[in-house]
Amino acid sequence: MAFEGLADRLQSTIKKITGKGKVTEQDVNAMAREVRLALLEADVNFRVVKDLIKRIKERAIGQEVLESLTPGQQVIKVVKEELTALMGGEQSRIAVADRPPTVIMMVGLQGAGKTTSSGKLANHLRKNHNRTPMLVACDVYRPAAINQLETLGQQLNMPVFSMGTDANPVEIAEKAVEQAKADHQDYVIVDTAGRLHVDGDLMQELTEIKEKVKPDEIFLVVDAMTGQDAVNVAESFNDQLDITGVVLTKLDGDTRGGAALSIKAVTDKPIKFAGMGEKLDQLEPFHPDRMASRILGMGDVLTLIEKAQTNVDEKKAKEMEEKMRTMSFTFDDFLEQMGQVRNMGPLEDLMAMIPGANKMKGLKNAQIDERQLGQVEAIIQSMTKAERQEPGLMNASRKKRIAKGSGTTVSQVNRLLKQFEEMKKVMKQMTNMQKGKKGKGFKLPFM
């Protein structure tokens, strides 16, 4: 996850102050110094850090903290609120034109991920807002960009408007909007050209497209991996085009994450979406409060619930709950559950959304190996239908056959069988749990 280093530093810093019954000005100053260093190391803009620390100290040394019954908790609340405000406060929603189509211009430097983000955004609008988008190929300087957009259109079964590499980008954009009106498309997403650096010719072309099609949104696509350079790029594009929002790509990468924390403060334009992976469904609306929670180790339950609602069949979930309660949960059911969970994204990202997961014994710094999941699937798929329904049938020769068929060892098969039985017992306890009773911790078979 992005911000990993920053998150670790901030969490260990605020942990020192959390349980304190009394917080002194000296405690706040020491924490502020650590927070400042953590942010600067994460490549957050120096001016942004200075202003943020000033606000945190003013509030943390003020009455709302020092006179609170739980001053340590109150300090964390202040840090979370200020981080949230820094990233834009509330989620900024995508525009909808009074008369369709809504026109979105995607701008940015070459290599930032504009074309892929255009496809992801179109997919998001259709999947989550029930809209009909059209993609427009305006990068006439790079034939590969047109081909890439057309390929994305085919994958998504979505219209792509293109006039080839000889047409004028301004004319392409104008004709695309006319076509979208005729075809009753809700959104037009214009994929424009980029350069390796900001230059006059590029900006002139983008300005002309803007004047001609009068977009409802101008999204600057920024690669979060470029750190402080991303902020400088955002400033340049905003000065010349007056962007309406930012799409941050590669936020799942091994990045220090400072760009995300700086862009809103520097441009005063919201981060609207974040790319969390390479797949076409891995574009998420950016929620500043949820991101602040994740950075501070408080989890992100709302996003987890939304992912579950999108990827998990409600009817099947109820059937599964009944099976857990009656202990009739089988390896077939488990295989299906694993598939649904994996559709929600990388397990490490899901774990980061569970409040306190980073503090749980055995889960802190746990590396969830996707290959282990593959082994579990292979073992189950090597079982016969009867063995999946009734693991009690397993004898030594059956286990040997399953191990051979799945490319694993008999001890790995034994371990999975044992963990599966333990998991069934715990699931029954959890589904039958009375209020106030605690369930025993358990280890999933694939961890």
C-alpha positions in Angstrom: 0.0 0.0 0.0 1.1 3.6 -0.6 2.1 5.5 2.5 3.5 2.4 4.1 6.7 4.0 5.5 4.8 7.1 6.5 2.0 5.1 8.1 4.6 3.1 10.2 6.4 6.2 11.3 3.2 8.1 12.2 1.6 5.1 14.0 4.7 4.5 16.2 4.9 8.3 17.0 1.2 8.7 18.0 1.3 5.3 19.9 3.6 7.0 22.4 1.0 9.6 23.2 -2.2 7.5 22.9 -2.5 6.0 26.4 -1.3 9.1 28.3 -3.8 10.3 30.9 -2.1 13.7 30.8 -0.5 15.3 27.8 2.0 18.2 28.3 3.1 20.8 25.8 6.4 19.1 25.8 4.7 15.8 24.7 2.9 17.6 21.8 6.1 19.3 20.7 8.0 16.0 20.6 5.2 14.3 18.7 4.9 17.2 16.2 8.7 17.0 15.6 8.4 13.3 14.8 5.3 13.8 12.5 7.2 16.6 10.7 10.2 14.3 10.0 7.9 11.5 8.9 6.1 13.7 6.4 9.3 15.3 5.0 10.7 11.8 4.5 7.6 10.8 2.7 8.3 13.6 0.2 5.5 15.9 1.3 6.0 19.5 0.2 8.0 21.5 2.8 5.5 24.4 2.9 2.6 22.0 3.3 4.4 20.2 6.2 5.1 23.6 7.9 1.5 24.7 7.8 0.1 21.3 8.8 2.4 21.0 11.9 1.5 24.6 12.9 -2.2 23.7 12.9 -1.7 20.4 14.7 0.3 22.1 17.5 -2.2 25.0 17.8 -5.1 22.6 18.3 -3.2 19.9 20.3 -1.8 22.5 22.8 -5.2 24.2 23.0 -8.2 23.6 25.3 -9.8 20.8 23.3 -6.9 18.5 24.1 -5.3 19.5 27.3 -8.7 19.7 29.2 -10.0 16.5 27.6 -10.8 13.3 29.6 -8.7 11.3 27.1 -6.0 13.7 25.9 -4.0 11.1 24.1 -7.0 10.0 22.0 -7.9 13.6 21.4 -4.4 14.3 19.9 -4.9 11.5 17.4 -8.3 12.9 16.5 -6.6 16.3 15.8 -3.9 14.7 13.6 -6.5 12.6 11.7 -8.8 15.7 11.1 -5.8 17.8 9.9 -4.6 15.1 7.6 -8.1 14.7 6.2 -8.4 18.5 5.7 -5.0 18.5 4.0 -6.2 15.9 1.4 -9.4 17.9 0.7 -11.7 17.2 3.6 -14.7 15.6 1.9 -14.9 13.3 -1.1 -15.2 15.4 -4.3 -17.8 13.8 -6.6 -17.6 13.7 -10.4 -19.6 16.4 -12.3 -22.8 15.7 -14.2 -23.7 18.1 -17.0 -27.3 19.6 -17.1 -27.6 18.3 -20.6 -25.6 15.1 -21.6 -23.0 14.3 -22.5 -20.8 15.3 -19.6 -17.3 15.9 -21.1 -14.2 14.9 -19.2 -10.7 15.9 -20.5 -7.8 13.7 -19.3 -4.5 15.6 -19.3 -1.0 15.0 -18.0 2.5 14.0 -18.9 3.4 11.0 -21.1 3.7 7.9 -19.0 1.5 9.0 -16.1 -1.3 6.5 -17.1 -3.8 8.8 -18.9 -5.0 6.1 -21.4 -5.4 3.4 -18.8 -7.1 5.8 -16.4 -9.5 6.8 -19.1 -10.5 3.2 -19.5 -10.8 2.6 -15.8 -12.9 5.8 -15.4 -15.3 4.7 -18.2 -15.6 1.3 -16.4 -16.2 3.0 -13.1 -19.0 5.2 -14.5 -20.8 2.3 -16.1 -20.3 -0.1 -13.2 -21.0 2.2 -10.3 -23.2 5.0 -11.8 -25.0 3.1 -14.6 -23.7 5.6 -17.2 -22.9 5.0 -20.8 -19.4 6.5 -21.6 -17.6 7.0 -24.9 -13.8 7.1 -25.1 -12.1 9.5 -27.4 -8.6 9.0 -28.9 -7.0 12.5 -29.2 -3.4 11.5 -28.8 -2.5 11.6 -32.6 1.2 11.7 -32.0 1.5 8.2 -30.5 -0.3 5.6 -32.6 0.3 3.2 -29.7 -2.0 5.4 -27.6 -4.9 5.1 -30.1 -4.4 1.3 -30.3 -4.2 1.0 -26.6 -7.5 3.0 -26.1 -9.2 0.9 -28.8 -8.1 -2.3 -27.1 -9.4 -1.1 -23.8 -12.7 -0.2 -25.6 -12.9 -3.8 -26.9 -12.2 -5.3 -23.4 -14.9 -3.2 -21.9 -17.3 -3.5 -24.8 -17.4 0.3 -25.0 -17.4 2.8 -27.9 -14.1 4.5 -28.9 -14.2 7.5 -31.2 -11.1 7.8 -33.3 -10.1 9.6 -36.6 -6.6 8.2 -36.8 -3.3 10.0 -36.6 -3.8 12.5 -39.4 -6.7 14.4 -37.9 -6.5 17.5 -35.7 -7.0 16.7 -32.0 -9.3 19.7 -31.6 -11.5 18.5 -34.5 -11.5 14.9 -33.1 -12.8 16.1 -29.7 -15.4 18.3 -31.3 -16.8 15.6 -33.6 -16.7 13.1 -30.7 -19.0 15.2 -28.6 -21.4 15.6 -31.6 -21.4 11.8 -32.1 -22.0 11.2 -28.3 -25.0 13.5 -28.5 -26.4 11.7 -31.5 -25.8 8.3 -29.8 -27.2 9.5 -26.4 -24.0 8.7 -24.5 -23.9 10.1 -20.9 -20.1 10.8 -20.7 -17.3 11.6 -23.2 -13.8 10.9 -21.9 -11.2 12.6 -24.0 -7.7 11.0 -23.8 -5.3 13.8 -24.8 -1.7 13.8 -25.8 1.1 14.1 -23.2 4.8 15.0 -23.4 7.8 14.0 -21.3 7.7 17.5 -19.9 5.4 20.5 -19.8 5.8 22.6 -23.0 4.1 25.4 -24.9 2.8 23.4 -27.8 1.2 20.8 -25.6 -0.6 23.5 -23.5 -1.7 25.4 -26.6 -3.4 22.3 -28.0 -5.0 21.4 -24.7 -6.3 25.0 -24.3 -7.8 24.8 -27.8 -9.6 21.5 -27.0 -10.9 23.1 -23.7 -12.2 26.2 -25.6 -13.9 24.0 -28.2 -15.6 21.3 -26.2 -16.0 23.2 -22.9 -15.4 20.2 -20.6 -17.3 19.8 -17.3 -14.2 18.2 -15.8 -10.4 18.5 -16.6 -8.7 15.7 -14.7 -4.9 15.8 -14.3 -3.5 12.3 -14.3 -0.5 12.2 -12.0 1.9 9.3 -11.3 2.2 9.1 -7.5 5.6 7.4 -7.8 7.1 10.6 -9.1 6.9 12.2 -5.7 7.6 15.9 -5.5 7.8 16.3 -9.3 4.1 15.3 -9.4 3.3 18.5 -7.3 5.3 20.7 -9.7 3.5 19.2 -12.7 0.1 19.7 -11.0 1.0 23.4 -10.4 2.0 23.9 -14.1 -1.1 22.3 -15.5 -3.4 24.0 -13.0 -1.9 27.5 -13.8 -2.5 27.0 -17.5 -5.7 24.9 -17.7 -7.5 25.5 -14.4 -7.9 21.7 -13.8 -11.0 20.6 -11.8 -9.4 17.5 -10.1 -6.6 15.0 -10.0 -6.4 11.3 -10.7 -3.5 9.7 -8.8 -2.1 6.6 -10.5 0.1 3.9 -9.0 -1.0 4.6 -5.5 -0.5 0.9 -4.8 3.2 1.1 -5.6 6.2 1.2 -3.3 5.9 5.0 -3.1 6.4 7.5 -0.3 3.0 8.9 -1.0 3.9 12.6 -0.3 2.5 13.7 -3.6 -1.1 12.8 -2.6 -0.7 14.7 0.6 0.7 17.8 -1.1 -1.4 18.2 -4.4 -4.6 19.5 -2.8 -2.8 22.0 -0.7 -0.7 23.3 -3.6 -3.3 23.5 -6.3 -6.5 23.8 -4.2 -8.0 21.2 -6.5 -9.3 17.9 -5.1 -8.0 14.4 -5.7 -11.0 12.7 -7.3 -9.8 9.2 -8.0 -6.9 6.9 -7.1 -5.5 4.0 -9.2 -5.0 1.1 -6.8 -3.7 -1.5 -9.3 -3.4 -2.4 -13.0 -6.8 -4.0 -13.5 -9.6 -2.1 -15.1 -11.7 -2.2 -11.9 -8.9 -0.8 -9.7 -9.9 2.8 -9.7 -11.4 4.1 -6.5 -13.1 7.4 -5.6 -10.7 9.2 -3.3 -12.0 9.7 0.3 -9.6 11.9 2.3 -11.1 10.8 5.6 -10.7 7.1 4.8 -7.1 7.6 3.5 -6.2 9.5 6.7 -7.6 6.6 8.7 -5.5 4.1 6.8 -2.4 6.1 7.2 -2.9 6.3 11.0 -3.7 2.6 11.3 -7.4 3.0 12.0 -8.5 0.9 9.0 -11.0 1.7 6.4 -14.1 -0.3 7.1 -16.4 1.7 4.7 -14.2 0.9 1.6 -14.0 -2.7 2.7 -17.8 -2.9 3.0 -18.2 -1.2 -0.5 -15.8 -3.7 -2.0 -17.7 -6.6 -0.4 -21.1 -5.3 -1.7 -19.7 -5.0 -5.2 -18.0 -8.4 -5.3 -20.0 -10.6 -3.0 -23.4 -12.1 -3.9 -25.8 -11.2 -1.0 -28.0 -14.3 -1.5 -25.0 -16.6 -1.5 -23.6 -14.8 1.6 -26.8 -15.6 3.5 -26.6 -19.2 2.4 -23.0 -19.4 3.5 -23.9 -17.9 6.9 -26.4 -20.7 7.4 -23.9 -23.3 6.4 -21.4 -21.9 8.9 -24.0 -22.0 11.7 -24.9 -25.6 10.9 -21.3 -26.7 10.3 -22.2 -27.9 6.8 -19.6 -25.6 5.2 -17.6 -27.6 2.6 -14.4 -27.2 0.7 -16.5 -26.3 -2.4 -18.0 -23.4 -0.3 -14.5 -22.4 0.8 -13.2 -22.3 -2.7 -16.1 -20.1 -3.8 -15.5 -17.7 -0.8 -11.8 -17.5 -1.6 -12.7 -16.5 -5.2 -15.0 -13.7 -4.0 -12.5 -12.4 -1.5 -9.7 -12.4 -4.2 -11.9 -10.4 -6.5 -11.9 -7.6 -3.9 -8.2 -7.0 -4.5 -4.9 -8.0 -2.9 -5.3 -9.4 0.6 -2.6 -7.2 2.1 -4.7 -4.1 1.0 -7.8 -5.7 2.5 -6.0 -6.3 5.8 -4.9 -2.7 5.9 -8.6 -1.7 5.9 -9.4 -3.7 9.1 -9.0 -1.4 12.1 -6.2 -2.5 14.3 -5.1 -5.4 12.0 -1.6 -4.0 12.0 -1.5 -4.5 15.8 -2.9 -8.0 15.9 -0.5 -10.7 17.0 0.7 -12.6 13.9 -0.8 -10.1 11.5 1.7 -7.2 12.0 4.1 -7.2 9.0 2.4 -10.4 7.8 3.3 -11.0 4.2 0.3 -12.7 2.6 1.8 -14.8 -0.2 -0.6 -15.1 -3.1 1.3 -18.3 -4.1 0.0 -20.0 -0.9 -3.5 -19.2 -2.0 -2.8 -20.9 -5.3 -1.5 -24.0 -3.4 -4.7 -24.1 -1.3 -6.8 -23.9 -4.5 -4.7 -26.6 -6.1 -5.1 -29.0 -3.1 -8.9 -28.5 -3.1 -9.2 -28.9 -6.8 -7.3 -32.2 -6.6 -9.9 -33.6 -4.3 -12.9 -35.6 -5.6 -16.4 -34.2 -5.2 -17.1 -36.6 -2.4 -13.8 -35.6 -0.6 -14.7 -31.9 -0.8 -18.1 -32.6 0.7 -16.8 -35.0 3.4 -13.1 -34.4 4.4 -13.5 -37.3 6.9 -13.1 -39.7 3.9 -9.4 -38.8 3.7 -7.0 -41.7 4.3 -3.3 -42.0 3.6 -3.6 -43.1 0.0 -6.1 -40.3 -0.8 -3.9 -37.7 0.7 -0.9 -39.0 -1.2 -2.9 -38.7 -4.5 -4.1 -35.2 -3.7 -0.5 -34.0 -2.8 0.7 -35.5 -6.1 -2.1 -33.9 -8.1 -1.6 -30.5 -6.6 2.2 -30.4 -6.6 2.3 -30.2 -2.8 3.3 -32.5 0.1 1.2 -34.7 2.3 2.1 -32.6 5.3 0.7 -29.5 3.5 -2.6 -31.4 2.7 -2.8 -32.5 6.4 -2.2 -28.9 7.5 -5.0 -27.6 5.3 -7.4 -30.3 6.5 -6.6 -29.5 10.2 -6.9 -25.7 9.7 -10.2 -26.1 7.8 -11.8 -28.1 10.7 -10.5 -25.4 13.2 -11.9 -22.7 10.9 -15.3 -24.3 10.8 -15.5 -24.5 14.6 -14.6 -20.8 14.9 -17.0 -19.8 12.2 -19.8 -21.5 14.1 -18.8 -19.7 17.3 -18.7 -16.4 15.5 -22.1 -16.8 13.8 -23.7 -17.9 17.0 -21.9 -15.4 19.2 -23.9 -13.5 21.8 -23.4 -9.8 22.3 -20.5 -9.0 24.5 -18.8 -12.4 24.1 -15.5 -12.6 22.4 -14.6 -15.1 19.7 -11.3 -16.9 19.7 -8.7 -15.7 17.2 -8.1 -18.0 14.3 -5.8 -18.3 11.4 -7.2 -18.6 8.0 -6.0 -21.7 6.1 -4.2 -19.6 3.5 -2.2 -17.6 6.0 
